[in-house]
Amino acid sequence: DAKTTQPNSMESNEEEPVHLPCNHSTISGTDYIHWYRQLPSQGPEYVIHGLTSNVNNRMASLAIAEDRKSSTLILHRATLRDAAVYYCILNSGGSNYKLTFGKGTLLTVNP
Amino acid sequence: GAVVSQHPSRVICKSGTSVKIECRSLDFQATTMFWYRQFPKKSLMLMATSNEGSKATYEQGVEKDKFLINHASLTLSTLTVTSAHPEDSSFYICSASPGDGYTFGSGTRLTVV
């Protein structure tokens, strides 16, 4: 599986936008970029995923670089409930293919 | 949205006993489910891929005789930790895909005393 690199931690203030970066320089043409987050003592939660174009949903936006070697998860207005570990994962195998988790980014949101 | 239900959420067992964890897809069918374990302040580590009607595929280093996986129906996979020891204490999480993205169970906190 192609590897992703994320900062270990980031900090944000409540109601401000948050940009979480992810580098994936060895991404292949069939790799989708997935983002999940995990709150303490819970299972991960799907956030968003995309292939080439930027994606938006009710939770976040995903900005994908033109060369696809990096992407950014954007939380438009951080809330205290967004404090979690965010994982950027590449997946090319479809729904029956395993996800491999890296260390993720621990996001702290200050009130 | 698609829901994966995991039970129990928390279990304490004595060393040497076995514990079964259930993972159900509530509103979709899953021919494949995934089992992870997570130690404190660490990332999720895939243990095995559970395949409906066939044997599970275990990741390297995971003992298949210790972590028994059964996927007898399209909505249920079970993980049995056999002869549990304190080092098996961990957070176990299952996952399945409804077709777009993956849905995870809420996890099972296993403590072996």
Contacts between the chains, C-beta under 8 A, distances in Angstrom:
chain1	res1	chain2	res2	distance
A	34	B	101	7.1
A	34	B	102	7.7
A	36	B	102	7.5
A	36	B	104	7.9
A	38	B	44	7.9
A	41	B	91	7.5
A	41	B	107	7.1
A	41	B	109	7.3
A	42	B	106	5.9
A	42	B	107	6.4
A	43	B	4	7.9
A	43	B	6	7.3
A	43	B	93	4.8
A	43	B	95	7.5
A	43	B	104	3.5
A	43	B	105	5.2
A	43	B	106	5.1
A	43	B	107	4.8
A	44	B	44	7.0
A	44	B	93	7.4
A	44	B	95	7.7
A	44	B	102	8.0
A	44	B	104	4.7
A	45	B	104	7.0
A	46	B	101	4.4
A	46	B	102	6.3
A	46	B	103	6.7
A	49	B	101	6.0
A	87	B	43	7.5
A	95	B	32	7.5
A	95	B	97	3.5
A	95	B	98	7.7
A	95	B	99	5.6
A	95	B	100	7.5
A	95	B	102	7.6
A	96	B	31	6.8
A	96	B	32	4.3
A	96	B	97	7.1
A	98	B	34	5.8
A	98	B	46	5.5
A	98	B	49	5.8
A	99	B	34	7.3
A	99	B	46	7.5
A	99	B	95	7.3
A	99	B	102	6.1
A	100	B	46	6.6
A	101	B	36	7.7
A	101	B	43	4.7
A	101	B	44	4.3
A	101	B	45	7.6
A	101	B	46	7.8
A	102	B	43	6.4
A	103	B	43	5.3
A	104	B	43	6.3
